[in-house]
Amino acid sequence: MSHLRRTLLATAVLLTPFADALPAAAAPHCASSVPYVSGRGGYASFRIPAAVTTGRGTVLAFAEGRHDGPGDTGDIDIVVRRSTDGGCTWGPLAVVAHGDGDTRGNPSPVVDPLTGAVVLVSCANGGTATEAQIMRGEVPPEQGRRVYVQHSPDDGRHFTAPREITASVKPPSWRWYATGPGHAVALTRGPHAGRLVVPANHSAAPQAGSSDTGREFRHYGGHALLSDDGGRTWRLGFVEEGYDGATNVNETTAAQLPDGRLYFNARDQGGGIPGNRLDAHSRDGGRTLDRPYAAQPTLADVPVVQGSVLQLDGPGAPLLFSAPSRPTARQSMALWRSSDGGAGFTRSVTLSEQPAAYSDLVPVDRETVGVLYETGAKGPYETIELRLLPVAGL
């Protein structure tokens, strides 16, 4: 990062930290809205929600628009809708990244605290390649997972074309690769203020001489992508891939705590420890972890699924976590709160008993938090709903 950018960034963060840049509440709010309904807009299904609120107060709801059905393979676009009234009504659907027969997905948006630009990191692979095939090394490199970045300087109205950054953040030995999904993090305090952090996971080829290739192919590891220049260049931060059979770090979410530390919370994909959630902290902006990922026993009600975390602003404000709350089913979306930086969580509210799956937490304004989540009456992938909740009640 240039000296000029560092100086400007330090001044911007000091004077207008991102949390303080959120708009004041624009009451009255609606209770909920539904930006995506499967089967509409030329898409068979919408999945994988991600959301941010810009400095102008615009809520951006991203998703994967799946042409062929709810499955993870096929012709998939990344789409977005904008709301300028706190998430109550939505503008027209716009395609941010066209699949054109291939798979685009895992949207991880974040707002750059210096420029206000929306930065979107995502992944792509060939439209006929499955995750299992990629993990087994059965697809050529050009059909495997690749990583891209895009920018919107105009409040999410338009995005630049996807620019590939794979060579900077994916070693040749890695096979599967997934950013987020869900919002990324812009650090607003501490020595790394202004850094953009994207939590992610990956898989690697089996080690030479391994006699247990079947298990090796199912192993994941956690890592982070870091940018100190507003998303122009990227590098790897921490990389954890112990493959010890106890933990299996999969889809990951992150938040910056009031003391400046980063908190990471991950899906445990078939690890050997009790429960399905793992977590870790970083004191150096995501470059290293304070300790390896370990089980989070106070989230034992969560099934194997993606989740989201969000640190609320203000003295004593809690760290929130969202996910389904039935241990054996994707059902009953709920919120948990932590008053000790993620050391332990307590159930705060259950949004619905209906089927539910992926989610993303978004600060809509200073008094309202949104939960953008997959749900439906008969199955969890019928709609993507935004539920709006008063911060005071959490």
Secondary structure, DSSP 8 states (H G I E B T S, - for coil): --HHHHHHHHHHHHHS-GGGGS----SS--SEEEEEETT-TT-SEEEEEEEEE-TTS-EEEEEEEESS-SSSSSSEEEEEEEESSSSSS----EEEE--TTSEEEEEEEEE-TTT--EEEEEEEE-TT--HHHHHTT-S-GGGS-EEEEEEESSTTS-----EE-HHHH--TTEEEEEE-SS--EE--SSTTTT-EEEEEEEEE---TT-S-HHHHHT--EEEEEEESSTTSS-EEEEEE----SS--EEEEEEEE-TTS-EEEEEEE-S-SSSSSEEEEEESSTTSS-SS--EE-GGGTT--SS--EEEE--STT--EEEEEEEETTEEEEEEEEEESSTTS--EEEEE--SSBEEEEEEEEEETTEEEEEEEE-SSSTTSEEEEEEEEGGG-
